[in-house]
Amino acid sequence: MFNKVPAPFSGTIDEILIEGGDGTIVSKGQALFKVTPDEKFVEVDPKQIKKQRQATTIEFLSAVM
């Protein structure tokens, strides 16, 4: 059986982690591939995002009022 394998990001498959060929049984959640993301992940502080959203909202409200 063939199934689509969705990914939360685009990338390049570097290595296949399962051994065997057709008919290999895999478990739910088992890693199948080693993938290198196409884009670098940048971790942002949630507090900083909240502060930026509040500033944008205040700016929009000032423009409307």
PDB file of N, CA, C and O in Angstrom, chain B, residues numbered from 101:
ATOM      1  N   MET B 101       0.841  -1.156   0.000  1.00  0.00           N
ATOM      2  CA  MET B 101       0.000   0.000   0.000  1.00  0.00           C
ATOM      3  C   MET B 101       0.898   1.234   0.000  1.00  0.00           C
ATOM      4  O   MET B 101       1.947   1.245   0.644  1.00  0.00           O
ATOM      5  N   PHE B 102       0.491   2.256  -0.713  1.00  0.00           N
ATOM      6  CA  PHE B 102       1.233   3.509  -0.741  1.00  0.00           C
ATOM      7  C   PHE B 102       0.442   4.568  -0.004  1.00  0.00           C
ATOM      8  O   PHE B 102      -0.768   4.690  -0.195  1.00  0.00           O
ATOM      9  N   ASN B 103       1.105   5.320   0.824  1.00  0.00           N
ATOM     10  CA  ASN B 103       0.471   6.406   1.569  1.00  0.00           C
ATOM     11  C   ASN B 103       1.277   7.675   1.377  1.00  0.00           C
ATOM     12  O   ASN B 103       2.502   7.642   1.261  1.00  0.00           O
ATOM     13  N   LYS B 104       0.566   8.801   1.346  1.00  0.00           N
ATOM     14  CA  LYS B 104       1.249  10.090   1.320  1.00  0.00           C
ATOM     15  C   LYS B 104       1.831  10.343   2.704  1.00  0.00           C
ATOM     16  O   LYS B 104       1.240   9.970   3.717  1.00  0.00           O
ATOM     17  N   VAL B 105       2.976  10.971   2.731  1.00  0.00           N
ATOM     18  CA  VAL B 105       3.621  11.315   4.005  1.00  0.00           C
ATOM     19  C   VAL B 105       3.681  12.834   4.078  1.00  0.00           C
ATOM     20  O   VAL B 105       4.557  13.445   3.465  1.00  0.00           O
ATOM     21  N   PRO B 106       2.748  13.466   4.830  1.00  0.00           N
ATOM     22  CA  PRO B 106       2.755  14.927   4.914  1.00  0.00           C
ATOM     23  C   PRO B 106       3.884  15.414   5.818  1.00  0.00           C
ATOM     24  O   PRO B 106       4.307  14.721   6.743  1.00  0.00           O
ATOM     25  N   ALA B 107       4.351  16.602   5.532  1.00  0.00           N
ATOM     26  CA  ALA B 107       5.406  17.207   6.348  1.00  0.00           C
ATOM     27  C   ALA B 107       5.006  18.644   6.668  1.00  0.00           C
ATOM     28  O   ALA B 107       4.369  19.298   5.843  1.00  0.00           O
ATOM     29  N   PRO B 108       5.366  19.148   7.847  1.00  0.00           N
ATOM     30  CA  PRO B 108       5.010  20.519   8.213  1.00  0.00           C
ATOM     31  C   PRO B 108       5.896  21.580   7.546  1.00  0.00           C
ATOM     32  O   PRO B 108       5.684  22.777   7.738  1.00  0.00           O
ATOM     33  N   PHE B 109       6.884  21.139   6.767  1.00  0.00           N
ATOM     34  CA  PHE B 109       7.782  22.075   6.093  1.00  0.00           C
ATOM     35  C   PHE B 109       8.333  21.410   4.843  1.00  0.00           C
ATOM     36  O   PHE B 109       8.291  20.186   4.715  1.00  0.00           O
ATOM     37  N   SER B 110       8.851  22.218   3.918  1.00  0.00           N
ATOM     38  CA  SER B 110       9.479  21.657   2.720  1.00  0.00           C
ATOM     39  C   SER B 110      10.952  21.409   3.008  1.00  0.00           C
ATOM     40  O   SER B 110      11.560  22.105   3.821  1.00  0.00           O
ATOM     41  N   GLY B 111      11.512  20.427   2.344  1.00  0.00           N
ATOM     42  CA  GLY B 111      12.911  20.106   2.595  1.00  0.00           C
ATOM     43  C   GLY B 111      13.433  19.051   1.645  1.00  0.00           C
ATOM     44  O   GLY B 111      12.761  18.672   0.686  1.00  0.00           O
ATOM     45  N   THR B 112      14.630  18.582   1.919  1.00  0.00           N
ATOM     46  CA  THR B 112      15.299  17.579   1.107  1.00  0.00           C
ATOM     47  C   THR B 112      15.539  16.340   1.950  1.00  0.00           C
ATOM     48  O   THR B 112      16.055  16.433   3.063  1.00  0.00           O
ATOM     49  N   ILE B 113      15.165  15.178   1.423  1.00  0.00           N
ATOM     50  CA  ILE B 113      15.403  13.927   2.133  1.00  0.00           C
ATOM     51  C   ILE B 113      16.891  13.606   2.019  1.00  0.00           C
ATOM     52  O   ILE B 113      17.424  13.456   0.920  1.00  0.00           O
ATOM     53  N   ASP B 114      17.559  13.500   3.185  1.00  0.00           N
ATOM     54  CA  ASP B 114      18.984  13.209   3.230  1.00  0.00           C
ATOM     55  C   ASP B 114      19.241  11.721   3.402  1.00  0.00           C
ATOM     56  O   ASP B 114      20.223  11.187   2.886  1.00  0.00           O
ATOM     57  N   GLU B 115      18.350  11.052   4.135  1.00  0.00           N
ATOM     58  CA  GLU B 115      18.596   9.653   4.467  1.00  0.00           C
ATOM     59  C   GLU B 115      17.258   8.957   4.703  1.00  0.00           C
ATOM     60  O   GLU B 115      16.342   9.543   5.280  1.00  0.00           O
ATOM     61  N   ILE B 116      17.149   7.716   4.259  1.00  0.00           N
ATOM     62  CA  ILE B 116      15.991   6.885   4.547  1.00  0.00           C
ATOM     63  C   ILE B 116      16.340   6.066   5.779  1.00  0.00           C
ATOM     64  O   ILE B 116      17.328   5.333   5.781  1.00  0.00           O
ATOM     65  N   LEU B 117      15.525   6.189   6.838  1.00  0.00           N
ATOM     66  CA  LEU B 117      15.854   5.586   8.120  1.00  0.00           C
ATOM     67  C   LEU B 117      15.327   4.162   8.293  1.00  0.00           C
ATOM     68  O   LEU B 117      15.760   3.454   9.203  1.00  0.00           O
ATOM     69  N   ILE B 118      14.404   3.733   7.439  1.00  0.00           N
ATOM     70  CA  ILE B 118      13.878   2.373   7.566  1.00  0.00           C
ATOM     71  C   ILE B 118      14.619   1.455   6.619  1.00  0.00           C
ATOM     72  O   ILE B 118      15.017   1.854   5.525  1.00  0.00           O
ATOM     73  N   GLU B 119      14.800   0.217   7.054  1.00  0.00           N
ATOM     74  CA  GLU B 119      15.471  -0.758   6.202  1.00  0.00           C
ATOM     75  C   GLU B 119      14.440  -1.713   5.634  1.00  0.00           C
ATOM     76  O   GLU B 119      13.367  -1.901   6.208  1.00  0.00           O
ATOM     77  N   GLY B 120      14.761  -2.294   4.540  1.00  0.00           N
ATOM     78  CA  GLY B 120      13.835  -3.222   3.906  1.00  0.00           C
ATOM     79  C   GLY B 120      13.297  -2.618   2.635  1.00  0.00           C
ATOM     80  O   GLY B 120      13.680  -1.518   2.236  1.00  0.00           O
ATOM     81  N   GLY B 121      12.433  -3.330   2.024  1.00  0.00           N
ATOM     82  CA  GLY B 121      11.873  -2.861   0.766  1.00  0.00           C
ATOM     83  C   GLY B 121      10.368  -2.840   0.842  1.00  0.00           C
ATOM     84  O   GLY B 121       9.793  -2.427   1.849  1.00  0.00           O
ATOM     85  N   ASP B 122       9.735  -3.279  -0.210  1.00  0.00           N
ATOM     86  CA  ASP B 122       8.282  -3.322  -0.246  1.00  0.00           C
ATOM     87  C   ASP B 122       7.756  -4.235   0.856  1.00  0.00           C
ATOM     88  O   ASP B 122       8.328  -5.290   1.129  1.00  0.00           O
ATOM     89  N   GLY B 123       6.676  -3.823   1.477  1.00  0.00           N
ATOM     90  CA  GLY B 123       6.046  -4.649   2.488  1.00  0.00           C
ATOM     91  C   GLY B 123       6.588  -4.466   3.892  1.00  0.00           C
ATOM     92  O   GLY B 123       6.184  -5.189   4.803  1.00  0.00           O
ATOM     93  N   THR B 124       7.485  -3.524   4.089  1.00  0.00           N
ATOM     94  CA  THR B 124       8.020  -3.273   5.428  1.00  0.00           C
ATOM     95  C   THR B 124       6.938  -2.605   6.274  1.00  0.00           C
ATOM     96  O   THR B 124       6.339  -1.615   5.853  1.00  0.00           O
ATOM     97  N   ILE B 125       6.693  -3.137   7.448  1.00  0.00           N
ATOM     98  CA  ILE B 125       5.682  -2.585   8.343  1.00  0.00           C
ATOM     99  C   ILE B 125       6.326  -1.510   9.214  1.00  0.00           C
ATOM    100  O   ILE B 125       7.389  -1.719   9.798  1.00  0.00           O
ATOM    101  N   VAL B 126       5.665  -0.363   9.291  1.00  0.00           N
ATOM    102  CA  VAL B 126       6.147   0.733  10.129  1.00  0.00           C
ATOM    103  C   VAL B 126       5.085   1.080  11.159  1.00  0.00           C
ATOM    104  O   VAL B 126       3.897   0.848  10.936  1.00  0.00           O
ATOM    105  N   SER B 127       5.507   1.627  12.269  1.00  0.00           N
ATOM    106  CA  SER B 127       4.597   2.017  13.340  1.00  0.00           C
ATOM    107  C   SER B 127       4.199   3.473  13.188  1.00  0.00           C
ATOM    108  O   SER B 127       4.922   4.266  12.586  1.00  0.00           O
ATOM    109  N   LYS B 128       3.044   3.817  13.739  1.00  0.00           N
ATOM    110  CA  LYS B 128       2.596   5.203  13.739  1.00  0.00           C
ATOM    111  C   LYS B 128       3.607   6.035  14.521  1.00  0.00           C
ATOM    112  O   LYS B 128       3.984   5.671  15.635  1.00  0.00           O
ATOM    113  N   GLY B 129       4.048   7.151  13.943  1.00  0.00           N
ATOM    114  CA  GLY B 129       4.999   8.038  14.599  1.00  0.00           C
ATOM    115  C   GLY B 129       6.458   7.666  14.384  1.00  0.00           C
ATOM    116  O   GLY B 129       7.353   8.393  14.814  1.00  0.00           O
ATOM    117  N   GLN B 130       6.707   6.537  13.720  1.00  0.00           N
ATOM    118  CA  GLN B 130       8.093   6.103  13.481  1.00  0.00           C
ATOM    119  C   GLN B 130       8.755   7.013  12.457  1.00  0.00           C
ATOM    120  O   GLN B 130       8.155   7.353  11.437  1.00  0.00           O
ATOM    121  N   ALA B 131       9.986   7.402  12.730  1.00  0.00           N
ATOM    122  CA  ALA B 131      10.732   8.238  11.791  1.00  0.00           C
ATOM    123  C   ALA B 131      11.059   7.426  10.543  1.00  0.00           C
ATOM    124  O   ALA B 131      11.557   6.304  10.632  1.00  0.00           O
ATOM    125  N   LEU B 132      10.775   8.003   9.385  1.00  0.00           N
ATOM    126  CA  LEU B 132      11.025   7.322   8.115  1.00  0.00           C
ATOM    127  C   LEU B 132      12.207   7.915   7.371  1.00  0.00           C
ATOM    128  O   LEU B 132      12.964   7.202   6.710  1.00  0.00           O
ATOM    129  N   PHE B 133      12.358   9.237   7.485  1.00  0.00           N
ATOM    130  CA  PHE B 133      13.384   9.942   6.727  1.00  0.00           C
ATOM    131  C   PHE B 133      14.108  10.941   7.614  1.00  0.00           C
ATOM    132  O   PHE B 133      13.570  11.404   8.619  1.00  0.00           O
ATOM    133  N   LYS B 134      15.339  11.266   7.228  1.00  0.00           N
ATOM    134  CA  LYS B 134      16.056  12.398   7.821  1.00  0.00           C
ATOM    135  C   LYS B 134      15.941  13.512   6.789  1.00  0.00           C
ATOM    136  O   LYS B 134      16.357  13.354   5.641  1.00  0.00           O
ATOM    137  N   VAL B 135      15.380  14.628   7.202  1.00  0.00           N
ATOM    138  CA  VAL B 135      15.088  15.717   6.265  1.00  0.00           C
ATOM    139  C   VAL B 135      15.802  16.988   6.695  1.00  0.00           C
ATOM    140  O   VAL B 135      15.811  17.337   7.875  1.00  0.00           O
ATOM    141  N   THR B 136      16.400  17.677   5.731  1.00  0.00           N
ATOM    142  CA  THR B 136      16.988  18.990   5.969  1.00  0.00           C
ATOM    143  C   THR B 136      16.004  20.030   5.448  1.00  0.00           C
ATOM    144  O   THR B 136      15.692  20.033   4.258  1.00  0.00           O
ATOM    145  N   PRO B 137      15.505  20.921   6.320  1.00  0.00           N
ATOM    146  CA  PRO B 137      14.542  21.942   5.884  1.00  0.00           C
ATOM    147  C   PRO B 137      15.155  22.870   4.844  1.00  0.00           C
ATOM    148  O   PRO B 137      16.353  23.153   4.870  1.00  0.00           O
ATOM    149  N   ASP B 138      14.305  23.341   3.920  1.00  0.00           N
ATOM    150  CA  ASP B 138      14.757  24.293   2.907  1.00  0.00           C
ATOM    151  C   ASP B 138      15.027  25.665   3.507  1.00  0.00           C
ATOM    152  O   ASP B 138      15.883  26.404   3.022  1.00  0.00           O
ATOM    153  N   GLU B 139      14.294  26.005   4.566  1.00  0.00           N
ATOM    154  CA  GLU B 139      14.464  27.306   5.204  1.00  0.00           C
ATOM    155  C   GLU B 139      14.967  27.109   6.629  1.00  0.00           C
ATOM    156  O   GLU B 139      14.667  26.100   7.266  1.00  0.00           O
ATOM    157  N   LYS B 140      15.715  28.054   7.115  1.00  0.00           N
ATOM    158  CA  LYS B 140      16.220  28.011   8.486  1.00  0.00           C
ATOM    159  C   LYS B 140      15.093  28.379   9.442  1.00  0.00           C
ATOM    160  O   LYS B 140      14.329  29.307   9.178  1.00  0.00           O
ATOM    161  N   PHE B 141      14.989  27.661  10.540  1.00  0.00           N
ATOM    162  CA  PHE B 141      13.996  27.945  11.569  1.00  0.00           C
ATOM    163  C   PHE B 141      14.549  28.999  12.500  1.00  0.00           C
ATOM    164  O   PHE B 141      15.651  28.864  13.032  1.00  0.00           O
ATOM    165  N   VAL B 142      13.777  30.041  12.688  1.00  0.00           N
ATOM    166  CA  VAL B 142      14.179  31.120  13.585  1.00  0.00           C
ATOM    167  C   VAL B 142      13.207  31.127  14.758  1.00  0.00           C
ATOM    168  O   VAL B 142      12.009  31.352  14.583  1.00  0.00           O
ATOM    169  N   GLU B 143      13.729  30.882  15.947  1.00  0.00           N
ATOM    170  CA  GLU B 143      12.885  30.865  17.134  1.00  0.00           C
ATOM    171  C   GLU B 143      12.646  32.291  17.605  1.00  0.00           C
ATOM    172  O   GLU B 143      13.580  33.075  17.776  1.00  0.00           O
ATOM    173  N   VAL B 144      11.359  32.612  17.813  1.00  0.00           N
ATOM    174  CA  VAL B 144      10.990  33.952  18.238  1.00  0.00           C
ATOM    175  C   VAL B 144      10.298  33.834  19.587  1.00  0.00           C
ATOM    176  O   VAL B 144       9.498  32.926  19.811  1.00  0.00           O
ATOM    177  N   ASP B 145      10.613  34.762  20.483  1.00  0.00           N
ATOM    178  CA  ASP B 145      10.019  34.782  21.815  1.00  0.00           C
ATOM    179  C   ASP B 145       8.543  35.164  21.710  1.00  0.00           C
ATOM    180  O   ASP B 145       8.224  36.205  21.136  1.00  0.00           O
ATOM    181  N   PRO B 146       7.633  34.347  22.252  1.00  0.00           N
ATOM    182  CA  PRO B 146       6.201  34.666  22.195  1.00  0.00           C
ATOM    183  C   PRO B 146       5.854  36.011  22.821  1.00  0.00           C
ATOM    184  O   PRO B 146       4.917  36.677  22.381  1.00  0.00           O
ATOM    185  N   LYS B 147       6.600  36.413  23.841  1.00  0.00           N
ATOM    186  CA  LYS B 147       6.356  37.715  24.471  1.00  0.00           C
ATOM    187  C   LYS B 147       6.655  38.851  23.495  1.00  0.00           C
ATOM    188  O   LYS B 147       5.964  39.869  23.485  1.00  0.00           O
ATOM    189  N   GLN B 148       7.687  38.667  22.679  1.00  0.00           N
ATOM    190  CA  GLN B 148       8.059  39.680  21.698  1.00  0.00           C
ATOM    191  C   GLN B 148       6.973  39.784  20.621  1.00  0.00           C
ATOM    192  O   GLN B 148       6.636  40.884  20.181  1.00  0.00           O
ATOM    193  N   ILE B 149       6.428  38.640  20.197  1.00  0.00           N
ATOM    194  CA  ILE B 149       5.353  38.644  19.194  1.00  0.00           C
ATOM    195  C   ILE B 149       4.133  39.370  19.757  1.00  0.00           C
ATOM    196  O   ILE B 149       3.527  40.191  19.069  1.00  0.00           O
ATOM    197  N   LYS B 150       3.769  39.068  21.011  1.00  0.00           N
ATOM    198  CA  LYS B 150       2.623  39.712  21.650  1.00  0.00           C
ATOM    199  C   LYS B 150       2.816  41.230  21.718  1.00  0.00           C
ATOM    200  O   LYS B 150       1.893  41.995  21.438  1.00  0.00           O
ATOM    201  N   LYS B 151       4.017  41.649  22.091  1.00  0.00           N
ATOM    202  CA  LYS B 151       4.326  43.081  22.195  1.00  0.00           C
ATOM    203  C   LYS B 151       4.204  43.758  20.825  1.00  0.00           C
ATOM    204  O   LYS B 151       3.678  44.865  20.715  1.00  0.00           O
ATOM    205  N   GLN B 152       4.699  43.074  19.782  1.00  0.00           N
ATOM    206  CA  GLN B 152       4.636  43.630  18.429  1.00  0.00           C
ATOM    207  C   GLN B 152       3.187  43.729  17.950  1.00  0.00           C
ATOM    208  O   GLN B 152       2.813  44.717  17.319  1.00  0.00           O
ATOM    209  N   ARG B 153       2.374  42.721  18.243  1.00  0.00           N
ATOM    210  CA  ARG B 153       0.963  42.750  17.852  1.00  0.00           C
ATOM    211  C   ARG B 153       0.220  43.879  18.565  1.00  0.00           C
ATOM    212  O   ARG B 153      -0.605  44.563  17.959  1.00  0.00           O
ATOM    213  N   GLN B 154       0.513  44.072  19.847  1.00  0.00           N
ATOM    214  CA  GLN B 154      -0.128  45.151  20.596  1.00  0.00           C
ATOM    215  C   GLN B 154       0.249  46.508  20.010  1.00  0.00           C
ATOM    216  O   GLN B 154      -0.606  47.384  19.883  1.00  0.00           O
ATOM    217  N   ALA B 155       1.501  46.689  19.657  1.00  0.00           N
ATOM    218  CA  ALA B 155       1.952  47.954  19.075  1.00  0.00           C
ATOM    219  C   ALA B 155       1.260  48.208  17.740  1.00  0.00           C
ATOM    220  O   ALA B 155       0.864  49.338  17.453  1.00  0.00           O
ATOM    221  N   THR B 156       1.112  47.174  16.928  1.00  0.00           N
ATOM    222  CA  THR B 156       0.442  47.315  15.628  1.00  0.00           C
ATOM    223  C   THR B 156      -1.028  47.663  15.820  1.00  0.00           C
ATOM    224  O   THR B 156      -1.568  48.514  15.115  1.00  0.00           O
ATOM    225  N   THR B 157      -1.672  47.002  16.775  1.00  0.00           N
ATOM    226  CA  THR B 157      -3.081  47.284  17.058  1.00  0.00           C
ATOM    227  C   THR B 157      -3.265  48.725  17.519  1.00  0.00           C
ATOM    228  O   THR B 157      -4.183  49.409  17.068  1.00  0.00           O
ATOM    229  N   ILE B 158      -2.403  49.184  18.409  1.00  0.00           N
ATOM    230  CA  ILE B 158      -2.477  50.573  18.887  1.00  0.00           C
ATOM    231  C   ILE B 158      -2.287  51.547  17.727  1.00  0.00           C
ATOM    232  O   ILE B 158      -2.970  52.568  17.646  1.00  0.00           O
ATOM    233  N   GLU B 159      -1.355  51.227  16.831  1.00  0.00           N
ATOM    234  CA  GLU B 159      -1.104  52.087  15.669  1.00  0.00           C
ATOM    235  C   GLU B 159      -2.328  52.164  14.774  1.00  0.00           C
ATOM    236  O   GLU B 159      -2.690  53.246  14.311  1.00  0.00           O
ATOM    237  N   PHE B 160      -2.977  51.020  14.524  1.00  0.00           N
ATOM    238  CA  PHE B 160      -4.183  50.999  13.688  1.00  0.00           C
ATOM    239  C   PHE B 160      -5.337  51.772  14.351  1.00  0.00           C
ATOM    240  O   PHE B 160      -6.055  52.521  13.690  1.00  0.00           O
ATOM    241  N   LEU B 161      -5.499  51.574  15.667  1.00  0.00           N
ATOM    242  CA  LEU B 161      -6.566  52.285  16.373  1.00  0.00           C
ATOM    243  C   LEU B 161      -6.334  53.792  16.370  1.00  0.00           C
ATOM    244  O   LEU B 161      -7.285  54.568  16.266  1.00  0.00           O
ATOM    245  N   SER B 162      -5.084  54.206  16.484  1.00  0.00           N
ATOM    246  CA  SER B 162      -4.764  55.634  16.449  1.00  0.00           C
ATOM    247  C   SER B 162      -5.109  56.238  15.095  1.00  0.00           C
ATOM    248  O   SER B 162      -5.567  57.377  15.012  1.00  0.00           O
ATOM    249  N   ALA B 163      -4.888  55.471  14.040  1.00  0.00           N
ATOM    250  CA  ALA B 163      -5.174  55.955  12.690  1.00  0.00           C
ATOM    251  C   ALA B 163      -6.688  56.074  12.453  1.00  0.00           C
ATOM    252  O   ALA B 163      -7.138  56.955  11.720  1.00  0.00           O
ATOM    253  N   VAL B 164      -7.459  55.190  13.074  1.00  0.00           N
ATOM    254  CA  VAL B 164      -8.912  55.183  12.868  1.00  0.00           C
ATOM    255  C   VAL B 164      -9.599  56.263  13.690  1.00  0.00           C
ATOM    256  O   VAL B 164     -10.570  56.869  13.238  1.00  0.00           O
ATOM    257  N   MET B 165      -9.098  56.503  14.890  1.00  0.00           N
ATOM    258  CA  MET B 165      -9.766  57.452  15.799  1.00  0.00           C
ATOM    259  C   MET B 165      -9.398  58.863  15.522  1.00  0.00           C
ATOM    260  O   MET B 165      -9.877  59.771  16.201  1.00  0.00           O
TER     261      MET B 165
END
